Every structure is written in C-alpha cells, then in structure tokens.
Amino acid sequence: MSDQILSLKLLGYWTDEQLGEIPDMSGIFCVYAGTAAGNGEPDIERLLYIGESGNVAQRIRHHECRDEWGSHLESGQVLCYSVAAATHVYRERLEAALVNVHKPPVNHDYIDRFPFDKTEVHLRGHTDKLMSQFIVERHD
C-alpha cells in the first residue's frame, strides 16, 4: 500500500422518511442527528456514525446499529444521512480515515487506530460536522 490522496463528494441529506431516495451505490455514508427545517432539508446537529458498503442505501436501511443511532437522538431530532460514491478499493480506507479523525460516538473500530499508509482526504458537498480536508498517518 502507499500514500493516497482521496476525494469524496457527499450527497444528501435524507431522513428516514426519505430512505427510498438514497442512491443505490458503492460508497461511504454518514449518520447524523438533525432537526426538520422549513426548507425541506434537515438542520444537521451532530455526527453519530460513519460506515461503508457496496450498497449504501441497503446498508443504511438494514444496519444492525439503527437502534443505537436512534438512542443518541434528543427530543425533536431525527436520523439524517449523507452518502458519497467510492469504489470498493478505497471504501474501507476512507471509512477508517473519517472515523479516526471525527470519532463518531457509535463507531468503535478505527477510533484509536489507522491501519493504512498516510492518507489525505478532501471532502466537498454536504459536509456539515466534517472537516473538509485532513491527513491521517498510519498508527496501528
């Protein structure tokens, strides 16, 4: 493996009521606590979880941590999701980098370790509560 510069464009935000609108694609997904806003797009309040899948829409719908995500909601909040396309070659590395830097409360793996070579990540699009650019160094 070698050093990498990776870029993601995050799409979204969707709520549970809009799960059918999330694209079926390989990539990364972020789960947030948010509140409904008058403009149709939720206000994002806090990052809860970051994951990866060959089909992010299906993974979000059937994820084993859905109850745990919901347990982090406060009164009036709803679960919100954003997604980004990523090939299977880079999905785990991107997930590990995002989790290691942002440390979402429902993630457990990669919080204190990053088992990949130096990785520079650039984010654009719907990036609320995420750093838009960062570098993660290997630490196992």
C-alpha positions in Angstrom: 0.0 0.0 0.0 1.1 3.6 -0.5 0.3 7.1 0.4 -3.0 8.3 -1.1 -5.0 11.5 -1.8 -8.7 10.7 -1.9 -11.7 12.9 -2.7 -15.3 12.5 -1.8 -18.4 14.4 -2.7 -21.1 13.9 -0.1 -24.7 13.9 -1.3 -27.8 14.3 0.9 -29.3 14.9 3.4 -32.1 12.4 3.8 -34.2 11.4 6.7 -35.8 8.0 7.5 -38.9 9.2 5.6 -36.8 9.7 2.5 -34.8 6.4 2.7 -36.2 5.4 -0.7 -34.5 8.4 -2.3 -30.9 7.4 -1.2 -29.0 6.2 -4.3 -28.0 2.5 -4.5 -24.3 2.9 -4.9 -21.0 1.7 -3.5 -19.6 4.2 -1.1 -19.4 5.9 2.3 -22.3 7.0 4.4 -22.7 9.4 7.4 -25.4 9.2 10.0 -26.4 12.4 11.9 -28.8 13.7 14.4 -30.7 16.6 12.9 -34.0 18.5 13.1 -36.6 19.2 10.4 -36.2 22.6 8.8 -38.8 24.6 6.9 -36.8 24.4 3.6 -37.2 20.6 3.4 -33.6 19.8 4.2 -32.9 19.0 7.9 -30.6 21.0 10.1 -27.6 18.8 10.9 -26.7 18.9 14.6 -24.2 16.1 15.3 -22.4 13.2 13.6 -23.3 9.8 15.0 -21.8 7.2 12.7 -19.7 6.7 9.6 -19.9 3.4 7.5 -19.1 1.9 4.1 -20.9 -0.5 1.9 -21.2 -1.9 -1.6 -24.8 -0.5 -1.5 -25.1 2.4 1.0 -28.9 2.6 0.6 -29.5 -1.0 1.6 -26.9 -0.8 4.4 -28.5 2.2 6.0 -31.9 0.6 5.8 -30.8 -2.7 7.4 -27.9 -1.7 9.6 -27.5 -3.5 12.9 -26.8 -0.2 14.7 -30.0 1.5 13.8 -31.4 1.2 17.3 -28.1 2.6 18.7 -28.2 5.5 16.3 -31.7 6.3 17.5 -30.7 6.1 21.1 -28.4 9.2 20.5 -31.3 11.4 19.4 -32.7 14.1 21.6 -36.3 15.2 21.7 -37.3 16.6 18.3 -34.3 15.1 16.5 -34.4 12.7 13.6 -31.8 10.5 11.9 -30.3 12.1 8.8 -27.9 10.6 6.2 -25.4 11.7 3.6 -23.7 9.4 1.1 -20.7 9.6 -1.2 -19.7 7.3 -4.1 -16.4 5.3 -3.5 -15.1 2.2 -5.2 -14.5 -1.0 -3.2 -10.8 -0.4 -3.4 -10.9 2.7 -1.2 -14.1 2.3 0.9 -12.5 0.8 4.0 -9.6 3.3 3.9 -11.9 6.2 3.6 -14.2 4.9 6.4 -11.2 4.4 8.6 -9.8 7.9 7.9 -13.1 9.6 8.5 -13.8 7.6 11.7 -10.3 8.2 13.1 -10.4 11.9 12.6 -14.1 12.6 13.6 -14.6 9.9 16.2 -18.4 9.4 15.9 -19.9 8.1 19.2 -21.4 4.9 17.6 -18.3 3.8 15.7 -15.9 1.5 17.6 -13.4 0.4 15.0 -10.7 2.9 13.8 -11.3 5.3 16.6 -7.7 4.8 18.0 -6.0 3.2 15.0 -5.5 3.8 11.3 -4.0 0.7 9.6 -3.3 2.3 6.3 -0.4 4.4 4.9 -0.7 8.2 5.0 -4.0 9.3 3.6 -5.1 12.8 2.6 -8.8 13.3 2.3 -10.7 16.1 0.6 -14.4 16.4 1.1 -17.0 18.6 -0.7 -20.7 18.7 -1.0 -22.9 18.1 2.1 -20.1 18.1 4.7 -21.8 19.5 7.9 -19.9 18.4 11.0 -17.0 17.1 8.9 -13.5 18.6 8.3 -13.3 19.4 4.6 -9.6 18.5 4.4 -7.3 16.4 6.6 -4.4 13.9 6.7 -4.2 10.7 8.7 -1.0 8.9 9.4 -0.7 5.2 10.0 -0.9 4.1 13.6 -1.9 0.5 14.4 
